[in-house]
């Protein structure tokens, strides 16, 4: 039996240091679920649960959609304890569905978003992504960026946490903290996000 790795959005590494890298992602379509919760962990669970239902056929085509990685939980900047007023939990759509994504059932409260070409600063970390850990990892990425050629780059949104493993995986977990950046002087200019 041949097992293939889950599909993920393609990117090019444009800069790499020991503690972070800058990636250039092309335009891609993701399905996103808003989660108005102050807890990253609860928001991630709620959003992922709705996205999973969508991939299992809770869409107007009744299409089953292969799981992809990562599951991306993006903070909506705010004043809460995690500097967030809510989250968007997003799942990259496989290439087969990029041009014509199935419409989700309305009760799922999810929708497709087109992420246009953009640059992302990425810091990798292992273990479980929880409320306490994600803030520390985001702060470490901010510190690394401040000491690099990317110090003058502008961020466009809150940070995101990319999770690559199922919740039942205990060891060798792969996570990343992402920050969208604009740095035209360094060849990275983010265009933005569009809705369908």
Z-matrix of the N, CA and C atoms (Angstrom, degrees):
N
C 1 1.441
C 2 1.530 1 108.95
N 3 1.327 2 116.71 1 128.00
C 4 1.452 3 121.81 2 -178.84
C 5 1.523 4 108.88 3 -97.07
N 6 1.313 5 115.63 4 126.99
C 7 1.461 6 120.89 5 178.12
C 8 1.519 7 108.30 6 -106.64
N 9 1.313 8 116.54 7 130.78
C 10 1.455 9 118.84 8 178.43
C 11 1.522 10 109.45 9 -110.42
N 12 1.313 11 114.61 10 150.75
C 13 1.467 12 120.15 11 179.73
C 14 1.521 13 109.29 12 -70.91
N 15 1.322 14 117.08 13 148.45
C 16 1.465 15 119.75 14 177.31
C 17 1.533 16 110.43 15 -62.55
N 18 1.315 17 115.50 16 148.27
C 19 1.455 18 121.35 17 178.39
C 20 1.527 19 109.70 18 -68.75
N 21 1.323 20 115.97 19 147.58
C 22 1.466 21 120.81 20 176.38
C 23 1.527 22 108.77 21 -142.78
N 24 1.326 23 117.90 22 161.38
C 25 1.463 24 119.57 23 -177.21
C 26 1.527 25 110.91 24 -67.53
N 27 1.332 26 117.34 25 134.30
C 28 1.468 27 119.72 26 179.85
C 29 1.531 28 111.56 27 -71.86
N 30 1.321 29 115.21 28 149.28
C 31 1.465 30 120.74 29 178.30
C 32 1.519 31 109.65 30 -152.44
N 33 1.338 32 114.95 31 166.66
C 34 1.454 33 123.31 32 174.61
C 35 1.521 34 107.69 33 -122.59
N 36 1.327 35 117.32 34 132.80
C 37 1.466 36 120.79 35 175.51
C 38 1.527 37 107.21 36 -80.00
N 39 1.341 38 116.73 37 121.21
C 40 1.466 39 121.05 38 -179.21
C 41 1.528 40 112.32 39 -103.23
N 42 1.333 41 117.35 40 -14.10
C 43 1.468 42 121.96 41 177.36
C 44 1.527 43 107.36 42 -158.83
N 45 1.338 44 116.01 43 140.90
C 46 1.460 45 118.92 44 179.56
C 47 1.522 46 110.23 45 -141.00
N 48 1.318 47 115.56 46 134.64
C 49 1.460 48 123.50 47 172.62
C 50 1.517 49 107.05 48 -130.24
N 51 1.325 50 117.15 49 174.62
C 52 1.462 51 119.76 50 -175.65
C 53 1.522 52 112.73 51 -63.65
N 54 1.334 53 118.14 52 -30.40
C 55 1.462 54 120.00 53 -174.22
C 56 1.529 55 115.18 54 -112.65
N 57 1.330 56 118.46 55 0.42
C 58 1.463 57 120.75 56 174.56
C 59 1.521 58 109.70 57 -165.35
N 60 1.329 59 115.01 58 167.08
C 61 1.462 60 120.51 59 173.03
C 62 1.519 61 109.05 60 -141.66
N 63 1.322 62 115.27 61 159.93
C 64 1.458 63 121.91 62 175.25
C 65 1.520 64 106.74 63 -110.02
N 66 1.331 65 115.87 64 126.21
C 67 1.464 66 121.83 65 179.65
C 68 1.524 67 109.80 66 -114.98
N 69 1.312 68 114.95 67 144.66
C 70 1.458 69 121.59 68 172.94
C 71 1.524 70 107.30 69 -106.95
N 72 1.321 71 116.11 70 114.97
C 73 1.462 72 122.63 71 177.88
C 74 1.519 73 108.88 72 -100.63
N 75 1.322 74 116.37 73 138.77
C 76 1.458 75 121.13 74 174.67
C 77 1.518 76 110.50 75 -81.53
N 78 1.311 77 115.33 76 176.99
C 79 1.460 78 120.86 77 178.78
C 80 1.528 79 109.63 78 -63.25
N 81 1.330 80 116.02 79 135.65
C 82 1.466 81 120.69 80 179.16
C 83 1.522 82 109.55 81 -154.15
N 84 1.332 83 115.09 82 158.15
C 85 1.464 84 121.12 83 179.81
C 86 1.525 85 108.83 84 -106.15
N 87 1.326 86 114.96 85 132.45
C 88 1.453 87 123.74 86 178.62
C 89 1.522 88 107.86 87 -124.51
N 90 1.304 89 117.36 88 154.28
C 91 1.461 90 122.02 89 171.78
C 92 1.529 91 106.06 90 -100.37
N 93 1.337 92 117.07 91 130.83
C 94 1.468 93 120.87 92 -174.30
C 95 1.520 94 112.25 93 -125.25
N 96 1.325 95 114.51 94 141.10
C 97 1.467 96 122.55 95 179.34
C 98 1.523 97 109.05 96 -120.92
N 99 1.346 98 118.44 97 119.47
C 100 1.460 99 118.96 98 174.94
C 101 1.527 100 110.12 99 -71.28
N 102 1.313 101 116.29 100 143.95
C 103 1.467 102 121.16 101 178.52
C 104 1.521 103 107.61 102 -139.64
N 105 1.315 104 116.19 103 103.54
C 106 1.463 105 121.34 104 -177.63
C 107 1.521 106 109.81 105 -89.08
N 108 1.302 107 115.17 106 77.09
C 109 1.456 108 122.10 107 -178.41
C 110 1.517 109 107.40 108 -134.62
N 111 1.318 110 118.84 109 147.64
C 112 1.460 111 118.84 110 178.72
C 113 1.526 112 112.07 111 -84.44
N 114 1.306 113 118.12 112 -11.14
C 115 1.461 114 121.98 113 179.22
C 116 1.525 115 109.81 114 -98.89
N 117 1.333 116 115.82 115 123.75
C 118 1.459 117 121.29 116 175.74
C 119 1.525 118 110.62 117 -56.95
N 120 1.336 119 116.34 118 -44.59
C 121 1.460 120 120.30 119 -176.50
C 122 1.526 121 111.60 120 -63.42
N 123 1.329 122 117.44 121 -45.08
C 124 1.468 123 120.58 122 179.24
C 125 1.519 124 111.28 123 -67.28
N 126 1.331 125 116.38 124 -41.81
C 127 1.466 126 120.13 125 179.44
C 128 1.525 127 110.56 126 -62.99
N 129 1.333 128 116.90 127 -43.30
C 130 1.469 129 120.72 128 179.48
C 131 1.521 130 110.99 129 -61.29
N 132 1.329 131 116.45 130 -43.66
C 133 1.463 132 120.73 131 -179.82
C 134 1.524 133 110.92 132 -63.87
N 135 1.330 134 116.98 133 -48.24
C 136 1.463 135 121.56 134 -178.95
C 137 1.531 136 110.90 135 -61.55
N 138 1.323 137 116.80 136 -49.50
C 139 1.461 138 120.32 137 -178.97
C 140 1.514 139 112.16 138 -63.70
N 141 1.340 140 116.53 139 -44.52
C 142 1.460 141 119.38 140 179.89
C 143 1.524 142 111.20 141 -63.02
N 144 1.323 143 117.56 142 -39.90
C 145 1.467 144 120.76 143 -179.53
C 146 1.534 145 110.35 144 -58.09
N 147 1.328 146 117.61 145 -43.86
C 148 1.468 147 120.84 146 178.94
C 149 1.526 148 111.59 147 -68.16
N 150 1.332 149 116.93 148 -39.45
C 151 1.464 150 120.16 149 178.06
C 152 1.526 151 110.85 150 -66.13
N 153 1.330 152 116.85 151 -38.27
C 154 1.462 153 120.65 152 178.31
C 155 1.526 154 110.65 153 -63.09
N 156 1.337 155 117.16 154 -41.92
C 157 1.468 156 119.85 155 176.53
C 158 1.528 157 110.46 156 -58.65
N 159 1.331 158 116.08 157 -42.01
C 160 1.463 159 121.24 158 177.94
C 161 1.527 160 110.62 159 -58.88
N 162 1.347 161 117.57 160 -46.30
C 163 1.467 162 120.26 161 -178.59
C 164 1.524 163 112.34 162 -67.86
N 165 1.327 164 116.86 163 -24.92
C 166 1.461 165 120.87 164 179.99
C 167 1.528 166 112.93 165 -86.65
N 168 1.340 167 117.57 166 5.12
C 169 1.459 168 119.99 167 174.37
C 170 1.511 169 115.80 168 118.52
N 171 1.331 170 118.77 169 2.79
C 172 1.470 171 120.93 170 178.59
C 173 1.529 172 109.22 171 -81.83
N 174 1.338 173 114.20 172 63.31
C 175 1.457 174 121.62 173 177.69
C 176 1.523 175 107.66 174 -143.42
N 177 1.315 176 116.87 175 166.11
C 178 1.464 177 120.04 176 -173.10
C 179 1.525 178 113.25 177 -66.12
N 180 1.330 179 118.14 178 -19.89
C 181 1.474 180 121.93 179 176.68
C 182 1.524 181 111.97 180 -91.32
N 183 1.313 182 117.81 181 -9.79
C 184 1.468 183 123.73 182 -171.80
C 185 1.526 184 110.94 183 57.67
N 186 1.339 185 116.05 184 31.66
C 187 1.468 186 121.78 185 -179.08
C 188 1.520 187 110.52 186 -80.90
N 189 1.321 188 115.61 187 136.80
C 190 1.465 189 120.60 188 169.92
C 191 1.520 190 106.53 189 -89.15
N 192 1.310 191 115.10 190 132.06
C 193 1.459 192 121.24 191 -174.23
C 194 1.524 193 108.09 192 -118.99
N 195 1.336 194 117.61 193 125.76
C 196 1.467 195 119.08 194 -179.94
C 197 1.530 196 111.68 195 -59.44
N 198 1.330 197 115.66 196 143.80
C 199 1.465 198 120.14 197 176.27
C 200 1.523 199 109.36 198 -66.34
N 201 1.312 200 115.03 199 144.66
C 202 1.453 201 122.55 200 176.78
C 203 1.526 202 108.11 201 -123.80
N 204 1.310 203 115.93 202 171.79
C 205 1.460 204 121.02 203 174.09
C 206 1.521 205 107.88 204 -132.62
N 207 1.313 206 117.18 205 152.55
C 208 1.454 207 127.43 206 -1.14
C 209 1.522 208 112.22 207 -88.18
N 210 1.334 209 115.18 208 170.43
C 211 1.462 210 120.81 209 163.27
C 212 1.525 211 103.86 210 -88.29
N 213 1.322 212 115.86 211 122.90
C 214 1.460 213 121.66 212 -172.56
C 215 1.523 214 109.91 213 -109.72
N 216 1.327 215 116.72 214 119.04
C 217 1.466 216 121.75 215 177.80
C 218 1.521 217 107.90 216 -109.59
N 219 1.335 218 115.70 217 114.39
C 220 1.463 219 122.54 218 -174.58
C 221 1.522 220 110.27 219 -106.52
N 222 1.317 221 115.94 220 132.03
C 223 1.461 222 120.20 221 177.95
C 224 1.525 223 109.86 222 -77.33
N 225 1.322 224 115.60 223 143.75
C 226 1.457 225 122.00 224 168.53
C 227 1.521 226 104.30 225 -98.19
N 228 1.343 227 118.24 226 110.77
C 229 1.463 228 120.08 227 -172.90
C 230 1.526 229 112.89 228 -52.93
N 231 1.324 230 114.80 229 138.61
C 232 1.457 231 121.34 230 -179.57
C 233 1.514 232 110.16 231 -167.07
N 234 1.309 233 116.13 232 -164.49
C 235 1.462 234 121.17 233 -174.37
C 236 1.520 235 113.52 234 -105.32
N 237 1.311 236 118.84 235 7.40
C 238 1.461 237 121.30 236 -177.84
C 239 1.517 238 112.55 237 -64.98
N 240 1.337 239 116.85 238 178.88
C 241 1.465 240 120.57 239 -177.51
C 242 1.528 241 112.85 240 -62.07
N 243 1.315 242 117.75 241 -24.84
C 244 1.464 243 121.02 242 177.17
C 245 1.525 244 110.50 243 -105.20
N 246 1.346 245 116.40 244 20.66
C 247 1.462 246 123.38 245 -177.26
C 248 1.524 247 110.73 246 57.44
N 249 1.334 248 115.37 247 39.22
C 250 1.456 249 121.12 248 -176.03
C 251 1.515 250 110.63 249 -140.93
N 252 1.330 251 115.58 250 145.24
C 253 1.465 252 119.98 251 173.03
C 254 1.524 253 110.68 252 -109.53
N 255 1.306 254 116.12 253 5.57
C 256 1.454 255 121.70 254 178.89
C 257 1.519 256 109.40 255 161.41
N 258 1.326 257 115.69 256 -174.26
C 259 1.461 258 121.41 257 -175.18
C 260 1.521 259 110.33 258 -144.47
N 261 1.327 260 114.86 259 160.57
C 262 1.455 261 122.65 260 165.41
C 263 1.517 262 106.11 261 -121.28
N 264 1.315 263 116.84 262 127.87
C 265 1.456 264 121.78 263 176.81
C 266 1.521 265 106.01 264 -105.14
N 267 1.340 266 116.46 265 125.33
C 268 1.464 267 120.77 266 -171.80
C 269 1.515 268 111.61 267 -128.53
N 270 1.324 269 114.14 268 150.38
C 271 1.459 270 122.45 269 178.94
C 272 1.523 271 108.23 270 -132.98
N 273 1.324 272 116.06 271 125.87
C 274 1.463 273 122.95 272 177.82
C 275 1.526 274 109.35 273 -63.73
N 276 1.328 275 116.31 274 134.80
C 277 1.466 276 119.71 275 177.02
C 278 1.523 277 109.91 276 -86.98
N 279 1.342 278 118.17 277 137.46
C 280 1.462 279 120.52 278 178.69
C 281 1.529 280 111.47 279 -57.36
N 282 1.324 281 116.01 280 155.56
C 283 1.467 282 122.28 281 -178.54
C 284 1.521 283 111.09 282 -49.96
N 285 1.318 284 117.72 283 -40.54
C 286 1.466 285 122.39 284 -179.14
C 287 1.533 286 112.34 285 -55.93
N 288 1.339 287 117.85 286 -29.24
C 289 1.466 288 122.07 287 -176.17
C 290 1.528 289 113.24 288 -107.64
N 291 1.332 290 118.15 289 2.29
C 292 1.461 291 120.57 290 -177.01
C 293 1.534 292 112.54 291 -61.40
N 294 1.321 293 117.61 292 -42.90
C 295 1.464 294 120.82 293 -176.08
C 296 1.512 295 114.51 294 -76.28
N 297 1.325 296 116.61 295 -26.50
C 298 1.461 297 120.55 296 -175.67
C 299 1.531 298 109.29 297 -147.99
N 300 1.335 299 117.20 298 76.78
C 301 1.467 300 118.73 299 -176.93
C 302 1.520 301 112.04 300 -68.15
N 303 1.328 302 117.63 301 138.85
C 304 1.465 303 119.88 302 175.22
C 305 1.527 304 109.90 303 -61.19
N 306 1.311 305 116.66 304 143.93
C 307 1.464 306 120.44 305 177.84
C 308 1.522 307 109.59 306 -80.85
N 309 1.330 308 116.93 307 130.56
C 310 1.465 309 119.88 308 -179.38
C 311 1.520 310 111.08 309 -72.69
N 312 1.326 311 116.41 310 156.27
C 313 1.461 312 119.90 311 172.06
C 314 1.529 313 108.00 312 -62.19
N 315 1.347 314 117.55 313 137.61
C 316 1.469 315 120.74 314 -174.14
C 317 1.529 316 114.40 315 -56.37
N 318 1.323 317 117.84 316 -35.05
C 319 1.465 318 119.86 317 -176.74
C 320 1.530 319 113.55 318 -67.00
N 321 1.327 320 117.79 319 -13.91
C 322 1.466 321 120.09 320 177.97
C 323 1.529 322 112.15 321 -75.81
N 324 1.329 323 116.88 322 -20.32
C 325 1.468 324 121.63 323 -178.77
C 326 1.529 325 111.12 324 53.44
N 327 1.330 326 115.70 325 52.27
C 328 1.461 327 121.64 326 173.83
C 329 1.519 328 107.82 327 -131.30
N 330 1.328 329 116.21 328 159.49
C 331 1.460 330 119.66 329 -179.93
C 332 1.517 331 110.52 330 -152.64
N 333 1.339 332 116.53 331 157.61
C 334 1.465 333 119.07 332 177.38
C 335 1.525 334 111.24 333 -77.74
N 336 1.312 335 115.24 334 143.31
C 337 1.462 336 122.84 335 174.39
C 338 1.514 337 108.24 336 -128.37
N 339 1.312 338 115.68 337 140.04
C 340 1.459 339 120.31 338 173.74
C 341 1.523 340 108.08 339 -99.45
N 342 1.318 341 115.75 340 115.22
C 343 1.454 342 121.14 341 174.13
C 344 1.522 343 106.03 342 -87.93
N 345 1.317 344 117.12 343 114.04
C 346 1.456 345 120.25 344 -179.75
C 347 1.528 346 109.17 345 -77.93
N 348 1.325 347 116.17 346 170.40
C 349 1.455 348 121.39 347 -178.52
C 350 1.526 349 110.05 348 -50.14
N 351 1.326 350 115.69 349 129.36
C 352 1.460 351 120.13 350 -177.89
C 353 1.526 352 111.25 351 -157.73
N 354 1.324 353 114.91 352 160.17
C 355 1.463 354 121.65 353 176.40
C 356 1.520 355 109.80 354 -103.47
N 357 1.317 356 115.00 355 145.05
C 358 1.460 357 121.74 356 -177.99
C 359 1.529 358 108.85 357 -132.88
N 360 1.325 359 116.16 358 130.21
C 361 1.464 360 121.36 359 169.75
C 362 1.523 361 106.62 360 -85.92
N 363 1.328 362 117.01 361 131.99
C 364 1.469 363 121.96 362 -171.82
C 365 1.525 364 110.63 363 -128.91
N 366 1.325 365 115.59 364 131.35
C 367 1.471 366 122.44 365 171.82
C 368 1.523 367 107.56 366 -120.64
N 369 1.324 368 116.92 367 127.01
C 370 1.465 369 121.53 368 -179.73
C 371 1.525 370 110.12 369 -88.91
N 372 1.341 371 115.39 370 146.01
C 373 1.462 372 119.98 371 172.78
C 374 1.522 373 109.34 372 -152.60
N 375 1.328 374 115.46 373 155.96
C 376 1.462 375 120.46 374 -177.95
C 377 1.522 376 109.94 375 -107.62
N 378 1.315 377 116.03 376 -177.76
C 379 1.462 378 120.75 377 -179.62
C 380 1.516 379 111.28 378 83.47
N 381 1.318 380 115.51 379 -164.96
C 382 1.460 381 120.41 380 -179.86
C 383 1.522 382 110.20 381 -91.64
N 384 1.316 383 115.95 382 138.79
C 385 1.464 384 121.79 383 175.15
C 386 1.527 385 107.10 384 -85.49
N 387 1.333 386 116.37 385 111.25
C 388 1.465 387 119.95 386 178.80
C 389 1.525 388 109.28 387 -128.07
N 390 1.325 389 116.01 388 176.22
C 391 1.461 390 120.85 389 -174.66
C 392 1.530 391 113.04 390 -53.98
N 393 1.306 392 117.47 391 -43.74
C 394 1.462 393 120.90 392 -177.93
C 395 1.529 394 111.55 393 -72.81
N 396 1.304 395 115.82 394 -43.72
C 397 1.466 396 121.11 395 -173.91
C 398 1.521 397 112.73 396 -66.89
N 399 1.330 398 117.61 397 -39.70
C 400 1.468 399 119.34 398 -174.30
C 401 1.527 400 111.77 399 -64.98
N 402 1.328 401 117.68 400 -36.60
C 403 1.468 402 120.60 401 179.00
C 404 1.530 403 109.56 402 -64.78
N 405 1.334 404 117.14 403 -43.84
C 406 1.468 405 120.99 404 179.37
C 407 1.524 406 111.31 405 -62.25
N 408 1.332 407 116.63 406 -42.76
C 409 1.463 408 119.81 407 -179.48
C 410 1.527 409 111.27 408 -67.49
N 411 1.327 410 117.80 409 -38.51
C 412 1.470 411 121.22 410 177.12
C 413 1.529 412 110.21 411 -64.28
N 414 1.330 413 116.94 412 -40.01
C 415 1.467 414 120.57 413 177.79
C 416 1.526 415 111.03 414 -65.21
N 417 1.327 416 117.60 415 -39.44
C 418 1.467 417 120.72 416 177.73
C 419 1.525 418 110.76 417 -63.21
N 420 1.334 419 117.23 418 -40.73
C 421 1.463 420 119.93 419 177.82
C 422 1.528 421 110.29 420 -64.22
N 423 1.332 422 117.09 421 -43.62
C 424 1.471 423 120.60 422 178.97
C 425 1.532 424 110.78 423 -59.69
N 426 1.329 425 117.01 424 -41.55
C 427 1.466 426 121.11 425 178.42
C 428 1.524 427 110.60 426 -63.97
N 429 1.329 428 117.15 427 -45.35
C 430 1.467 429 120.81 428 178.99
C 431 1.523 430 111.16 429 -60.20
N 432 1.324 431 116.62 430 -43.95
C 433 1.468 432 120.22 431 179.66
C 434 1.527 433 110.85 432 -63.08
N 435 1.329 434 117.25 433 -38.12
C 436 1.468 435 120.99 434 -177.52
C 437 1.527 436 112.47 435 -66.19
N 438 1.332 437 116.96 436 -18.64
C 439 1.471 438 122.29 437 -179.12
C 440 1.527 439 111.92 438 -105.93
N 441 1.309 440 116.95 439 19.77
C 442 1.463 441 121.07 440 -173.78
C 443 1.528 442 110.50 441 -128.58
N 444 1.333 443 116.86 442 175.23
C 445 1.469 444 119.57 443 174.82
C 446 1.531 445 112.54 444 -61.54
N 447 1.325 446 116.97 445 -13.18
C 448 1.464 447 121.93 446 -177.26
C 449 1.528 448 111.99 447 -92.35
N 450 1.331 449 117.59 448 9.72
C 451 1.470 450 121.48 449 -175.89
C 452 1.525 451 112.96 450 -59.61
N 453 1.321 452 117.91 451 -31.90
C 454 1.469 453 120.97 452 -177.66
C 455 1.526 454 113.07 453 -90.20
N 456 1.329 455 117.21 454 2.03
C 457 1.468 456 119.41 455 -179.46
C 458 1.521 457 110.03 456 -70.38
N 459 1.300 458 115.21 457 151.63
C 460 1.468 459 121.86 458 -179.25
C 461 1.523 460 109.18 459 -100.66
N 462 1.322 461 116.03 460 142.19
C 463 1.461 462 119.74 461 174.39
C 464 1.520 463 108.41 462 -97.96
N 465 1.327 464 115.74 463 146.80
C 466 1.460 465 120.50 464 -174.14
C 467 1.522 466 113.29 465 -101.32
N 468 1.319 467 117.46 466 -25.73
C 469 1.465 468 121.12 467 -176.45
C 470 1.515 469 108.06 468 -144.67
N 471 1.326 470 115.59 469 -173.21
C 472 1.452 471 119.97 470 171.38
C 473 1.524 472 109.10 471 -69.61
N 474 1.297 473 115.84 472 -179.76
C 475 1.455 474 119.39 473 179.01
C 476 1.527 475 111.01 474 -84.64
N 477 1.332 476 115.05 475 164.92
C 478 1.466 477 122.11 476 178.59
C 479 1.520 478 108.75 477 -126.63
N 480 1.332 479 115.29 478 152.28
C 481 1.461 480 121.55 479 173.54
C 482 1.523 481 107.51 480 -115.45
N 483 1.329 482 115.56 481 121.82
C 484 1.461 483 122.24 482 178.55
C 485 1.524 484 108.09 483 -99.81
N 486 1.337 485 116.25 484 122.05
C 487 1.465 486 121.48 485 179.79
C 488 1.528 487 108.60 486 -115.12
N 489 1.328 488 115.46 487 130.67
C 490 1.458 489 121.27 488 -173.08
C 491 1.525 490 114.20 489 -107.03
N 492 1.315 491 118.64 490 -7.86
C 493 1.463 492 120.78 491 -174.17
C 494 1.518 493 112.26 492 -118.33
N 495 1.335 494 115.14 493 158.18
C 496 1.460 495 120.21 494 174.61
C 497 1.529 496 108.70 495 -71.64
N 498 1.333 497 117.98 496 155.75
C 499 1.467 498 120.07 497 -179.80
C 500 1.526 499 113.70 498 -61.24
N 501 1.337 500 117.73 499 -22.79
C 502 1.466 501 119.08 500 -177.74
C 503 1.526 502 112.87 501 -80.46
N 504 1.329 503 117.45 502 -11.87
C 505 1.467 504 119.33 503 177.38
C 506 1.525 505 108.80 504 -76.01
N 507 1.321 506 116.70 505 124.81
C 508 1.461 507 121.96 506 -174.64
C 509 1.529 508 112.07 507 -96.80
N 510 1.330 509 117.91 508 -42.44
C 511 1.466 510 121.37 509 -176.06
C 512 1.525 511 110.55 510 -110.80
N 513 1.335 512 114.38 511 162.84
C 514 1.468 513 122.05 512 178.37
C 515 1.525 514 112.92 513 53.76
N 516 1.312 515 115.68 514 42.57
C 517 1.466 516 120.36 515 178.55
C 518 1.526 517 109.77 516 -77.29
N 519 1.330 518 115.21 517 143.75
C 520 1.463 519 121.30 518 179.87
C 521 1.524 520 109.24 519 -116.95
N 522 1.325 521 115.80 520 121.63
C 523 1.460 522 122.88 521 176.67
C 524 1.519 523 108.27 522 -134.71
N 525 1.320 524 115.37 523 160.67
C 526 1.457 525 120.99 524 175.43
C 527 1.524 526 108.85 525 -144.50
N 528 1.331 527 115.75 526 148.64
C 529 1.463 528 120.00 527 168.06
C 530 1.527 529 105.64 528 -104.37
N 531 1.337 530 115.99 529 132.70
C 532 1.463 531 123.05 530 -177.87
C 533 1.521 532 109.40 531 -116.97
N 534 1.331 533 115.65 532 141.52
C 535 1.460 534 121.98 533 170.02
C 536 1.521 535 107.12 534 -133.17
N 537 1.331 536 117.09 535 120.01
C 538 1.463 537 121.32 536 175.00
C 539 1.518 538 108.24 537 -68.02
N 540 1.330 539 116.51 538 134.42
C 541 1.459 540 119.36 539 -178.92
C 542 1.522 541 111.28 540 -132.29
N 543 1.327 542 114.43 541 154.57
C 544 1.456 543 123.61 542 171.34
C 545 1.518 544 107.11 543 -117.63
N 546 1.311 545 116.59 544 123.09
C 547 1.461 546 121.62 545 175.99
C 548 1.524 547 107.86 546 -148.71
N 549 1.342 548 117.44 547 71.43
C 550 1.469 549 120.16 548 -176.92
C 551 1.527 550 112.55 549 -55.38
N 552 1.341 551 117.17 550 -33.57
C 553 1.459 552 121.01 551 -179.74
C 554 1.527 553 112.05 552 -65.97
N 555 1.332 554 117.40 553 -18.15
C 556 1.466 555 121.87 554 179.56
C 557 1.529 556 112.13 555 -111.77
N 558 1.332 557 116.65 556 11.26
C 559 1.459 558 120.45 557 176.65
C 560 1.510 559 115.13 558 87.43
N 561 1.323 560 117.22 559 15.47
C 562 1.464 561 120.30 560 179.25
C 563 1.517 562 109.66 561 -126.15
N 564 1.308 563 115.29 562 110.53
C 565 1.456 564 120.11 563 176.53
C 566 1.517 565 108.05 564 -128.39
N 567 1.321 566 116.24 565 119.60
C 568 1.457 567 121.29 566 179.51
C 569 1.511 568 109.21 567 -86.88
N 570 1.314 569 115.76 568 139.59
C 571 1.456 570 120.70 569 -178.91
C 572 1.516 571 111.13 570 -95.34
N 573 1.322 572 118.76 571 -41.38
C 574 1.455 573 120.36 572 177.61
C 575 1.508 574 113.96 573 135.82
N 576 1.332 575 114.55 574 -160.82
C 577 1.456 576 122.57 575 -177.22
C 578 1.514 577 108.27 576 -128.03
N 579 1.313 578 116.72 577 136.36
C 580 1.460 579 121.52 578 176.67
C 581 1.513 580 108.73 579 -116.98
N 582 1.313 581 116.33 580 152.23
C 583 1.460 582 119.75 581 173.76
C 584 1.513 583 108.24 582 -104.95
N 585 1.313 584 116.21 583 157.44
C 586 1.458 585 121.08 584 177.13
C 587 1.497 586 108.92 585 -86.30
